[in-house]
Amino acid sequence: MTQAFLRAMAQAAPKDLRFDLRDINEEAVHTAVGLFGDERATGSRLDLFDGAELHAAASGAAFVVNGAGPFHLTAEPVRRAAIAARADYFDIDDDVESAADALAISDLAEAAGSALFVGCGASPGLTNVLALDLVRRLDEVASIDVAWCVGDEGPVELGRSVIAHTLHMGAGDYVGWRDGGPVSRRSFATTRRLPLPGLKRQPFYECAHPEPVMLGSSFPEARDVTCWGTLHPSPLNGVLRGVAEAERAGRIDTEGAIDFLRAAIAGRPTDRRAEKLAIDGVKRQIRAGEISRADYWLFVLNALLKRQYPTRAATAALVRGTKEGEPIELLRYIDSTPPDSPLKQMEIATGCAEAAFFLEALEGAAKGRRGCLFPERWVDPTTFYRRLDSCLPPGAGDWLGPILARTPPGGPRRGSEDSASGWRRFSDEAPPEATPPSRSDEEP
């Protein structure tokens, strides 16, 4: 994700902006500096868990940008170094604990004159902006749901920090938002379907992500806030949950679990003992009715043949509330259905969103603001959509989906199998500048 962010910065950042790039891996630093092709970027090695070294690196910076996960381990020391340097701080934090910690040190940052731009990626980040866009269109908000899907991108060598975050999310309890306040919830224990293009049969799982804490604290009138996540194809969710629950129970150590998931995603041979844990998770999906036996055997066949699924991806928000006294549910999503859409790739979707947020922060969208700033607290959706459009590579097409609306069906709100029916295009007399941007793929 950080590589995609830096590629966008090399193209779009002001020419007088200088980048001092640091990483514990010197080869990665060298590669990152080379993305700029000029003297704007320099780099050197940094161990961010070496306090003195970290504070020295932050000294004199206007912005400290943290792209090193998992954030429940890395965010706190880097934020405090930025505050000590009286610099602004920026990250793509996607862990619940560290997002809550940002709120806890907001007053400290404000006293130092520092802004903490937290969770500025795709999810969280773009999900928050979509939610804000919909909340603003209602008279009252009752609940907010955001969703993400990561698809099969073929054999990919993911970093250990990415896998560590995924493992951290795949099982156990987390702080969610119910009945107007924080509450303990179980990750990957609840499922529902969502009316998203190409994903209407896909089970989405309530997951340990920071949006409930972020959006709940920003919109305290919302009784419920939930983040729904999924991996495509569907059996991958069982693989993740099986391994994550085994890691939590001590049946496999953390490093072994990370090694297994990395190898599986990269298409390399995997540990047989860990494979059994993964299969146990998929069998649980079958018993729960989340997938069929046909889904399972197709998954096994494709794995044996090393055949890739069509890549599916999603970023969306759904908001329930009232407008003019009538109950209503609104939906908006990022459309990545075109075959060559770069938004199918997690790295590009997150990195380009990060670049758009950073440029907005840099050029004054939050001028004079201090303390903890989740995206919905400082971003204007229409302005952000246009900024993101300028950061995307060719091929994204008309990526911003329409706003859809329906009268909420009766019965339980969550897990409704009626989630795909009754939707229509929504119109609320929005001003011309609030219309979705149109993108020409022939533009440079």
RODOLO-832101 format. One line per 4 residues: for each residue y, z, x of C-alpha. Coordinates in nm, 4 decimals, decimal comma. Layout:
// RODOLO-832101
Y:Z:X  ...
//
This chain:
// RODOLO-832101
0,0000:0,0000:0,0000  0,2439:0,0867:0,2776  0,1796:-0,2492:0,4460  0,2770:-0,4293:0,1227
0,5859:-0,2085:0,0945  0,6913:-0,2901:0,4514  0,6343:-0,6632:0,4001  0,8687:-0,6474:0,1010
1,1213:-0,4439:0,3016  1,1154:-0,6984:0,5842  1,2272:-0,9615:0,3324  1,4530:-0,7709:0,0945
1,6067:-0,4733:0,2764  1,9694:-0,4904:0,3943  1,9895:-0,6362:0,7444  2,1747:-0,3321:0,8796
1,8940:-0,0945:0,7743  1,6798:0,0382:1,0601  1,3189:0,1526:1,0285  1,1592:0,4109:1,2575
0,7890:0,3743:1,1750  0,5407:0,6501:1,2589  0,1634:0,6848:1,2215  -0,1125:0,8796:1,3904
-0,2783:0,5417:1,4546  -0,0753:0,3594:1,7209  -0,2382:0,0249:1,6420  -0,1229:0,0582:1,2808
0,2308:0,1314:1,4025  0,2288:-0,1794:1,6211  0,1107:-0,3940:1,3283  0,3751:-0,2496:1,0965
0,6583:-0,3108:1,3443  0,5412:-0,6706:1,3785  0,5940:-0,7322:1,0062  0,9702:-0,7349:1,0630
0,9796:-0,9881:1,3441  1,3141:-0,8587:1,4688  1,4727:-0,5465:1,6131  1,5201:-0,3634:1,2832
1,1912:-0,1748:1,3251  1,0648:0,0457:1,6030  0,7589:0,2661:1,6041  0,5644:0,5401:1,7753
0,2775:0,7816:1,7167  0,3220:1,0886:1,4944  0,0863:1,3629:1,3820  0,2587:1,4834:1,0661
0,0657:1,8106:1,0796  0,2404:1,8929:1,4078  0,5430:2,0713:1,2630  0,7721:2,0393:1,5634
0,6909:1,6726:1,6082  0,7440:1,6034:1,2372  1,0808:1,7809:1,2207  1,1975:1,5969:1,5331
1,1018:1,2624:1,3747  1,2908:1,3447:1,0521  1,6056:1,4570:1,2343  1,8905:1,2114:1,1898
1,7179:1,0036:0,9192  1,8943:0,9076:0,5971  1,5593:0,8630:0,4179  1,2166:1,0014:0,5036
0,9560:0,7744:0,3397  0,6055:0,9195:0,3196  0,3208:0,6721:0,2759  0,0460:0,8968:0,4151
-0,2046:1,0331:0,1666  -0,3759:1,2166:0,0218  -0,0498:1,3636:-0,0972  -0,1893:1,6989:-0,2045
-0,2285:1,7543:0,1719  0,0620:1,5575:0,3231  0,3564:1,5767:0,0819  0,4572:1,9401:0,1282
0,5154:1,9382:0,5074  0,6956:1,6031:0,5022  0,9204:1,7040:0,2122  1,0175:2,0250:0,3861
1,0948:1,8348:0,7063  1,3210:1,5998:0,5097  1,4976:1,8924:0,3426  1,5473:2,0635:0,6802
1,7021:1,7402:0,8112  1,9190:1,7126:0,4944  1,7693:1,3693:0,4387  1,6522:1,2135:0,1146
1,2759:1,1942:0,0680  1,0680:0,9167:-0,0958  0,6958:0,8796:-0,1670  0,4233:0,7273:-0,3882
0,2630:1,0661:-0,4580  -0,0310:1,0273:-0,6974  -0,1737:1,3814:-0,6904  -0,1128:1,6459:-0,9569
-0,0706:1,9439:-0,7253  0,1930:1,7864:-0,5013  0,3923:1,6515:-0,7967  0,4079:2,0043:-0,9383
0,5047:2,1341:-0,5937  0,8003:1,8938:-0,5906  0,9350:2,0627:-0,9020  0,8880:2,4029:-0,7370
1,1095:2,3104:-0,4393  1,3671:2,1132:-0,6382  1,6306:2,3877:-0,6079  1,5734:2,4093:-0,2326
1,6259:2,0344:-0,1972  1,9342:2,0428:-0,4166  2,0889:2,3202:-0,2080  2,0326:2,1134:0,1069
2,1822:1,8020:-0,0517  1,8482:1,6174:-0,0524  1,6986:1,4021:-0,3256  1,3203:1,3989:-0,3661
1,2141:1,0613:-0,5061  0,8554:1,1429:-0,6042  0,5799:0,9177:-0,7412  0,7481:0,5809:-0,6877
0,4532:0,3411:-0,6944  0,2565:0,1701:-0,9729  0,0823:0,4767:-1,1178  0,2735:0,6978:-1,1124
0,5993:0,5077:-1,0945  0,5850:0,1896:-1,2984  0,3856:0,3769:-1,5650  0,6722:0,6271:-1,5905
0,9298:0,3502:-1,6321  0,7247:0,1823:-1,9062  0,6983:0,5181:-2,0838  1,0744:0,5769:-2,0510
1,1401:0,2280:-2,1898  0,9392:0,3136:-2,5029  1,0662:0,6716:-2,5447  1,4254:0,5437:-2,5526
1,3421:0,3219:-2,8500  1,2244:0,6083:-3,0734  1,4187:0,8743:-3,2605  1,1542:1,1379:-3,1837
0,8597:1,1349:-2,9437  0,5319:1,3132:-3,0182  0,2979:1,1938:-2,7436  0,2974:0,9773:-2,4316
-0,0043:0,8020:-2,2832  -0,0043:0,5963:-1,9641  -0,2933:0,3939:-1,8280  -0,4124:0,2126:-1,5180
-0,7093:-0,0036:-1,4279  -0,8208:-0,1014:-1,0775  -1,0544:-0,4008:-1,0657  -1,3146:-0,5518:-0,8362
-1,1234:-0,7106:-0,5466  -1,4389:-0,7995:-0,3540  -1,5440:-0,6251:-0,0315  -1,2416:-0,4257:0,0867
-1,2070:-0,1734:0,3697  -1,0013:0,1024:0,2092  -0,8496:0,3830:0,4115  -1,0044:0,7268:0,4007
-0,6939:0,8729:0,2356  -0,7236:0,6311:-0,0588  -1,0884:0,7249:-0,1096  -1,0091:1,0951:-0,0679
-0,7539:1,0698:-0,3510  -1,0038:0,8870:-0,5729  -1,2713:1,1467:-0,5030  -1,0231:1,4268:-0,5727
-0,9447:1,2671:-0,9096  -1,3028:1,1932:-1,0180  -1,4149:1,5425:-1,1245  -1,3018:1,8983:-1,1831
-1,0094:2,0620:-1,3578  -0,6445:1,9647:-1,3319  -0,3098:2,0586:-1,4867  -0,2442:1,8374:-1,7894
0,0066:1,8554:-2,0754  -0,0879:1,9674:-2,4273  0,1016:2,1316:-2,7112  0,4291:2,1028:-2,5221
0,3256:2,2649:-2,1962  0,0964:2,2618:-1,8934  -0,2695:2,3408:-1,9553  -0,5967:2,3153:-1,7655
-0,7921:1,9962:-1,8450  -1,1151:1,8424:-1,7161  -1,0828:1,5089:-1,5362  -1,3101:1,2208:-1,6455
-1,4463:1,4244:-1,9402  -1,2724:1,2336:-2,2249  -1,2744:0,8603:-2,2950  -1,0945:0,6154:-2,5186
-1,0432:0,2394:-2,5579  -0,7048:0,0683:-2,5176  -0,5816:-0,2642:-2,6624  -0,5073:-0,4270:-2,3265
-0,5737:-0,7946:-2,2459  -0,9236:-0,8469:-2,1082  -1,0056:-0,4745:-2,1278  -1,0594:-0,3958:-2,4961
-1,4250:-0,2918:-2,4340  -1,3434:-0,0989:-2,1188  -1,3733:0,2824:-2,1353  -1,0631:0,4597:-2,0024
-1,0976:0,8187:-1,8784  -0,8520:1,1055:-1,8978  -0,7911:1,1618:-1,5292  -0,6251:1,3996:-1,2854
-0,3007:1,2120:-1,2226  0,0545:1,3450:-1,2007  0,2119:1,1607:-1,4959  0,1398:1,4428:-1,7465
0,3267:1,6965:-1,5296  0,6040:1,4473:-1,4531  0,6642:1,3079:-1,8009  0,5934:1,6389:-1,9723
0,8606:1,8162:-1,7700  1,1040:1,5278:-1,8231  1,0364:1,4985:-2,1984  0,9493:1,8544:-2,3085
0,9698:1,7474:-2,6729  0,6477:1,5463:-2,6208  0,3572:1,7640:-2,7293  0,0874:1,5694:-2,5442
0,0993:1,3563:-2,2274  -0,2153:1,1943:-2,0863  -0,3001:0,9562:-1,8050  -0,5988:0,7296:-1,8698
-0,7588:0,5559:-1,5730  -1,0546:0,3279:-1,5207  -1,2354:0,1211:-1,2617  -1,3644:-0,2243:-1,3525
-1,6525:-0,3012:-1,3892  -1,7234:0,0011:-1,6100  -2,0276:0,1401:-1,4194  -1,8029:0,2089:-1,1200
-1,6605:0,5019:-1,3160  -2,0082:0,6505:-1,3351  -2,0562:0,5954:-0,9618  -1,7310:0,7776:-0,8895
-1,7967:1,0641:-1,1303  -2,1540:1,1111:-1,0097  -2,0490:1,1370:-0,6452  -1,7340:1,3422:-0,7193
-1,9210:1,5979:-0,9298  -2,1915:1,6262:-0,6630  -1,9219:1,6845:-0,3993  -1,7630:1,9550:-0,6135
-2,1042:2,1208:-0,6596  -2,1822:2,1099:-0,2865  -2,4712:1,8615:-0,3156  -2,2901:1,6279:-0,0731
-2,0123:1,7152:0,1701  -1,6659:1,5638:0,1348  -1,6906:1,3405:0,4412  -2,0297:1,2122:0,3290
-1,8922:1,1314:-0,0172  -1,5958:0,9460:0,1328  -1,8250:0,7549:0,3701  -2,0476:0,6475:0,0807
-1,7629:0,5258:-0,1415  -1,5934:0,3418:0,1461  -1,9169:0,1671:0,2406  -1,9947:0,0750:-0,1217
-1,6500:-0,0771:-0,1770  -1,6698:-0,2655:0,1546  -2,0145:-0,4032:0,0705  -2,1840:-0,2242:0,3592
-2,5196:-0,0395:0,3508  -2,4950:0,3025:0,1881  -2,6746:0,6357:0,2170  -2,9800:0,6462:-0,0140
-2,9276:1,0112:-0,1076  -2,5707:0,9397:-0,2161  -2,6903:0,6319:-0,4067  -2,9049:0,8574:-0,6270
-2,6028:1,0736:-0,7077  -2,4080:0,7609:-0,8013  -2,6880:0,6293:-1,0247  -2,7074:0,9676:-1,1982
-2,3417:0,9242:-1,2901  -2,4036:0,5784:-1,4363  -2,7018:0,7039:-1,6375  -2,4744:0,9702:-1,7835
-2,2405:0,6906:-1,9003  -2,5313:0,5239:-2,0817  -2,6334:0,8482:-2,2530  -2,2725:0,9079:-2,3629
-2,2423:0,5548:-2,5053  -1,9629:0,4621:-2,2635  -2,1582:0,1586:-2,1389  -2,4742:-0,0225:-2,2479
-2,7983:-0,0740:-2,0571  -2,7011:-0,4416:-2,0352  -2,3786:-0,3378:-1,8574  -2,5861:-0,1338:-1,6144
-2,8383:-0,4075:-1,5313  -2,5644:-0,6694:-1,4927  -2,3932:-0,4319:-1,2510  -2,7165:-0,3891:-1,0523
-2,7816:-0,7665:-1,0480  -2,4298:-0,8467:-0,9271  -2,4605:-0,5813:-0,6556  -2,7903:-0,7274:-0,5341
-2,6477:-1,0810:-0,5324  -2,3177:-0,9603:-0,3811  -2,1431:-1,1346:-0,6692  -1,7880:-1,0295:-0,7520
-1,6709:-0,9580:-1,1060  -1,3519:-1,1267:-1,2317  -1,0720:-0,8946:-1,1186  -0,9178:-0,6945:-1,4021
-0,6121:-0,4740:-1,3594  -0,3736:-0,2911:-1,5889  -0,0621:-0,0754:-1,5980  0,0549:0,0385:-1,9410
0,2251:0,3010:-2,1546  0,1803:0,4014:-2,5190  0,4207:0,6313:-2,7011  0,3896:0,7844:-3,0486
0,6740:0,9258:-3,2493  0,9069:0,8352:-3,5328  1,1768:0,5771:-3,5914  1,4019:0,5963:-3,8950
1,1746:0,8654:-4,0334  0,8557:0,6593:-4,0138  0,5624:0,7223:-3,7750  0,5180:0,4514:-3,5127
0,3227:0,3807:-3,1945  0,4637:0,1540:-2,9223  0,2756:-0,0180:-2,6398  0,3960:-0,2042:-2,3318
0,1907:-0,3289:-2,0378  0,2109:-0,5296:-1,7184  0,0386:-0,8633:-1,7721  -0,1880:-0,9486:-1,4781
-0,4188:-1,1821:-1,6728  -0,3147:-1,5121:-1,5047  -0,6025:-1,6078:-1,2707  -0,3893:-1,6022:-0,9553
-0,1681:-1,3055:-1,0436  -0,0988:-1,0975:-0,7312  -0,0663:-0,7950:-0,9611  -0,4464:-0,7837:-0,9834
-0,4395:-0,6361:-0,6317  -0,3733:-0,2626:-0,6138  -0,2020:-0,2934:-0,2746  0,0513:-0,5503:-0,3977
0,1169:-0,3861:-0,7350  0,1832:-0,0490:-0,5715  0,3638:-0,1743:-0,2613  0,6007:-0,4039:-0,4517
0,6794:-0,1339:-0,7079  0,7478:0,1040:-0,4188  0,9848:-0,1504:-0,2628  1,1720:-0,1953:-0,5923
1,2117:0,1815:-0,6353  1,3289:0,2241:-0,2770  1,5906:-0,0496:-0,3021  1,7174:0,1015:-0,6279
1,7425:0,4443:-0,4625  1,9038:0,2981:-0,1516  2,1688:0,1013:-0,3369  2,2981:0,3788:-0,5563
2,0922:0,4012:-0,8773  2,0656:0,7766:-0,8175  2,3913:0,8227:-0,6277  2,4949:1,1856:-0,6168
2,1657:1,3084:-0,7638  1,9799:1,5833:-0,5810  1,6571:1,7782:-0,6192  1,3285:1,6504:-0,7642
1,3704:1,3053:-0,9181  1,0670:1,1598:-1,0931  1,1234:0,7888:-1,1790  1,2041:0,8502:-1,5460
1,4882:1,0826:-1,4407  1,6934:0,8255:-1,2507  1,5750:0,4678:-1,3172  1,7082:0,2304:-1,5826
1,4071:0,0287:-1,7072  1,5855:-0,3040:-1,7524  1,7479:-0,2881:-1,4089  1,4204:-0,1834:-1,2515
1,2254:-0,4685:-1,4102  1,4679:-0,7166:-1,2607  1,4485:-0,5495:-0,9216  1,0680:-0,5521:-0,9303
1,0708:-0,9192:-1,0280  1,2673:-0,9951:-0,7098  1,0118:-0,8082:-0,4964  0,6965:-0,9754:-0,6299
0,5283:-1,2639:-0,4446  0,4892:-1,6042:-0,6161  0,2250:-1,6303:-0,8850  0,3135:-1,3240:-1,0924
0,4361:-1,5343:-1,3848  0,5913:-1,3617:-1,6859  0,4404:-1,0296:-1,5868  0,6217:-0,7964:-1,8274
0,4316:-0,7856:-2,1556  0,6044:-0,7664:-2,4941  0,6586:-0,4392:-2,6746  0,3955:-0,4040:-2,9469
0,4119:-0,1663:-3,2421  0,1932:-0,0385:-3,5224  0,1727:0,2401:-3,7746  -0,0650:0,4946:-3,6172
-0,4047:0,4995:-3,7900  -0,5268:0,8194:-3,9504  -0,7786:1,0527:-3,7918  -0,7954:1,1944:-3,4387
-0,5386:1,0487:-3,2008  -0,7661:1,0186:-2,8998  -1,0703:0,8003:-2,8559  -1,0043:0,5949:-3,1714
-1,2276:0,2887:-3,1895  -0,9510:0,1347:-3,4036  -0,7223:0,1078:-3,1018  -0,7117:-0,2752:-3,1064
-0,6007:-0,3336:-3,4668  -0,2685:-0,3467:-3,6459  -0,0402:-0,4359:-3,3548  0,2682:-0,6553:-3,4016
0,5687:-0,7474:-3,1881  0,8368:-0,4821:-3,1981  1,2075:-0,5488:-3,2465  1,4763:-0,2828:-3,2445
1,7889:-0,4942:-3,2085  1,7777:-0,4525:-2,8294  2,0829:-0,5916:-2,6462  2,0331:-0,9205:-2,4577
2,0215:-0,7479:-2,1173  1,7179:-0,5469:-2,2280  1,4967:-0,8547:-2,2796  1,2029:-0,8991:-2,0413
1,2800:-1,1015:-1,7288  1,1398:-1,4521:-1,7016  0,9969:-1,5521:-1,3664  0,9669:-1,8987:-1,2206
0,6779:-1,9300:-0,9779  0,8641:-2,2095:-0,7966  1,1385:-1,9715:-0,6881  1,1337:-1,8742:-0,3177
//
